[in-house]
Amino acid sequence: MSNERQYDLEERLLEFSVKIIRIVEALPRSRTGNHIAKQLLRSGTSPYANHDEAQGAESSKDFIHRCVFA
């Protein structure tokens, strides 16, 4: 048995999203900072939403559709 703390994927993705949000909040409020912040926020928080969407699939085909077209 391992002493390492085990996390499920949903919890890890949520923690990752929170870290991304904190990083974005620390970026400078400049034209460049805002541009980077928007991109980072969208790409860094979407895996959590995509995972949640895929978990709602009703069949294998639906799961694949949700993963490919998310």
Biotite code that builds the C-alpha atoms (Angstrom):
import biotite.structure as struc

atoms = struc.array([
    struc.Atom([0.000, 0.000, 0.000], chain_id="A", res_id=1, res_name="MET", atom_name="CA", element="C"),
    struc.Atom([1.347, 3.404, -0.961], chain_id="A", res_id=2, res_name="SER", atom_name="CA", element="C"),
    struc.Atom([1.504, 6.330, 1.441], chain_id="A", res_id=3, res_name="ASN", atom_name="CA", element="C"),
    struc.Atom([0.962, 8.745, -1.448], chain_id="A", res_id=4, res_name="GLU", atom_name="CA", element="C"),
    struc.Atom([-2.250, 10.682, -1.350], chain_id="A", res_id=5, res_name="ARG", atom_name="CA", element="C"),
    struc.Atom([-4.659, 9.478, -4.038], chain_id="A", res_id=6, res_name="GLN", atom_name="CA", element="C"),
    struc.Atom([-6.797, 11.912, -6.041], chain_id="A", res_id=7, res_name="TYR", atom_name="CA", element="C"),
    struc.Atom([-9.481, 11.175, -8.520], chain_id="A", res_id=8, res_name="ASP", atom_name="CA", element="C"),
    struc.Atom([-9.270, 12.935, -11.871], chain_id="A", res_id=9, res_name="LEU", atom_name="CA", element="C"),
    struc.Atom([-12.156, 15.322, -11.229], chain_id="A", res_id=10, res_name="GLU", atom_name="CA", element="C"),
    struc.Atom([-10.603, 16.580, -7.999], chain_id="A", res_id=11, res_name="GLU", atom_name="CA", element="C"),
    struc.Atom([-7.183, 17.013, -9.654], chain_id="A", res_id=12, res_name="ARG", atom_name="CA", element="C"),
    struc.Atom([-8.716, 18.930, -12.563], chain_id="A", res_id=13, res_name="LEU", atom_name="CA", element="C"),
    struc.Atom([-10.565, 21.204, -10.158], chain_id="A", res_id=14, res_name="LEU", atom_name="CA", element="C"),
    struc.Atom([-7.352, 21.895, -8.222], chain_id="A", res_id=15, res_name="GLU", atom_name="CA", element="C"),
    struc.Atom([-5.550, 22.597, -11.504], chain_id="A", res_id=16, res_name="PHE", atom_name="CA", element="C"),
    struc.Atom([-8.273, 25.076, -12.507], chain_id="A", res_id=17, res_name="SER", atom_name="CA", element="C"),
    struc.Atom([-7.959, 26.868, -9.180], chain_id="A", res_id=18, res_name="VAL", atom_name="CA", element="C"),
    struc.Atom([-4.182, 27.144, -9.630], chain_id="A", res_id=19, res_name="LYS", atom_name="CA", element="C"),
    struc.Atom([-4.665, 28.561, -13.133], chain_id="A", res_id=20, res_name="ILE", atom_name="CA", element="C"),
    struc.Atom([-7.114, 31.146, -11.806], chain_id="A", res_id=21, res_name="ILE", atom_name="CA", element="C"),
    struc.Atom([-4.619, 32.217, -9.125], chain_id="A", res_id=22, res_name="ARG", atom_name="CA", element="C"),
    struc.Atom([-1.854, 32.556, -11.720], chain_id="A", res_id=23, res_name="ILE", atom_name="CA", element="C"),
    struc.Atom([-4.118, 34.629, -13.973], chain_id="A", res_id=24, res_name="VAL", atom_name="CA", element="C"),
    struc.Atom([-5.025, 36.914, -11.073], chain_id="A", res_id=25, res_name="GLU", atom_name="CA", element="C"),
    struc.Atom([-1.315, 37.532, -10.446], chain_id="A", res_id=26, res_name="ALA", atom_name="CA", element="C"),
    struc.Atom([-0.571, 38.584, -14.026], chain_id="A", res_id=27, res_name="LEU", atom_name="CA", element="C"),
    struc.Atom([0.016, 42.277, -14.681], chain_id="A", res_id=28, res_name="PRO", atom_name="CA", element="C"),
    struc.Atom([-2.964, 44.358, -15.812], chain_id="A", res_id=29, res_name="ARG", atom_name="CA", element="C"),
    struc.Atom([-1.499, 45.350, -19.133], chain_id="A", res_id=30, res_name="SER", atom_name="CA", element="C"),
    struc.Atom([-2.530, 44.760, -22.720], chain_id="A", res_id=31, res_name="ARG", atom_name="CA", element="C"),
    struc.Atom([-0.165, 41.803, -22.977], chain_id="A", res_id=32, res_name="THR", atom_name="CA", element="C"),
    struc.Atom([-1.031, 40.474, -19.513], chain_id="A", res_id=33, res_name="GLY", atom_name="CA", element="C"),
    struc.Atom([-4.745, 40.615, -20.282], chain_id="A", res_id=34, res_name="ASN", atom_name="CA", element="C"),
    struc.Atom([-4.256, 38.800, -23.585], chain_id="A", res_id=35, res_name="HIS", atom_name="CA", element="C"),
    struc.Atom([-2.238, 36.019, -21.970], chain_id="A", res_id=36, res_name="ILE", atom_name="CA", element="C"),
    struc.Atom([-4.651, 35.866, -19.032], chain_id="A", res_id=37, res_name="ALA", atom_name="CA", element="C"),
    struc.Atom([-7.679, 35.297, -21.274], chain_id="A", res_id=38, res_name="LYS", atom_name="CA", element="C"),
    struc.Atom([-5.983, 32.510, -23.215], chain_id="A", res_id=39, res_name="GLN", atom_name="CA", element="C"),
    struc.Atom([-4.600, 30.845, -20.096], chain_id="A", res_id=40, res_name="LEU", atom_name="CA", element="C"),
    struc.Atom([-7.923, 31.055, -18.305], chain_id="A", res_id=41, res_name="LEU", atom_name="CA", element="C"),
    struc.Atom([-9.827, 29.458, -21.207], chain_id="A", res_id=42, res_name="ARG", atom_name="CA", element="C"),
    struc.Atom([-7.329, 26.683, -21.857], chain_id="A", res_id=43, res_name="SER", atom_name="CA", element="C"),
    struc.Atom([-6.501, 26.033, -18.200], chain_id="A", res_id=44, res_name="GLY", atom_name="CA", element="C"),
    struc.Atom([-10.054, 25.692, -16.940], chain_id="A", res_id=45, res_name="THR", atom_name="CA", element="C"),
    struc.Atom([-11.647, 23.868, -19.890], chain_id="A", res_id=46, res_name="SER", atom_name="CA", element="C"),
    struc.Atom([-10.342, 20.363, -18.998], chain_id="A", res_id=47, res_name="PRO", atom_name="CA", element="C"),
    struc.Atom([-12.488, 20.344, -15.852], chain_id="A", res_id=48, res_name="TYR", atom_name="CA", element="C"),
    struc.Atom([-15.602, 21.325, -17.792], chain_id="A", res_id=49, res_name="ALA", atom_name="CA", element="C"),
    struc.Atom([-14.821, 18.863, -20.586], chain_id="A", res_id=50, res_name="ASN", atom_name="CA", element="C"),
    struc.Atom([-14.333, 16.035, -18.090], chain_id="A", res_id=51, res_name="HIS", atom_name="CA", element="C"),
    struc.Atom([-17.652, 16.830, -16.460], chain_id="A", res_id=52, res_name="ASP", atom_name="CA", element="C"),
    struc.Atom([-19.363, 16.895, -19.864], chain_id="A", res_id=53, res_name="GLU", atom_name="CA", element="C"),
    struc.Atom([-17.849, 13.553, -20.884], chain_id="A", res_id=54, res_name="ALA", atom_name="CA", element="C"),
    struc.Atom([-18.949, 11.942, -17.615], chain_id="A", res_id=55, res_name="GLN", atom_name="CA", element="C"),
    struc.Atom([-22.561, 12.715, -18.536], chain_id="A", res_id=56, res_name="GLY", atom_name="CA", element="C"),
    struc.Atom([-22.393, 10.508, -21.622], chain_id="A", res_id=57, res_name="ALA", atom_name="CA", element="C"),
    struc.Atom([-25.161, 7.958, -21.930], chain_id="A", res_id=58, res_name="GLU", atom_name="CA", element="C"),
    struc.Atom([-23.318, 5.517, -24.214], chain_id="A", res_id=59, res_name="SER", atom_name="CA", element="C"),
    struc.Atom([-19.886, 4.775, -25.644], chain_id="A", res_id=60, res_name="SER", atom_name="CA", element="C"),
    struc.Atom([-20.790, 6.618, -28.849], chain_id="A", res_id=61, res_name="LYS", atom_name="CA", element="C"),
    struc.Atom([-22.059, 9.604, -26.862], chain_id="A", res_id=62, res_name="ASP", atom_name="CA", element="C"),
    struc.Atom([-18.841, 9.604, -24.793], chain_id="A", res_id=63, res_name="PHE", atom_name="CA", element="C"),
    struc.Atom([-16.692, 9.675, -27.930], chain_id="A", res_id=64, res_name="ILE", atom_name="CA", element="C"),
    struc.Atom([-18.842, 12.419, -29.443], chain_id="A", res_id=65, res_name="HIS", atom_name="CA", element="C"),
    struc.Atom([-18.537, 14.539, -26.297], chain_id="A", res_id=66, res_name="ARG", atom_name="CA", element="C"),
    struc.Atom([-14.757, 14.042, -26.141], chain_id="A", res_id=67, res_name="CYS", atom_name="CA", element="C"),
    struc.Atom([-14.138, 14.819, -29.813], chain_id="A", res_id=68, res_name="VAL", atom_name="CA", element="C"),
    struc.Atom([-16.508, 17.756, -30.162], chain_id="A", res_id=69, res_name="PHE", atom_name="CA", element="C"),
    struc.Atom([-16.070, 19.362, -26.738], chain_id="A", res_id=70, res_name="ALA", atom_name="CA", element="C"),
])
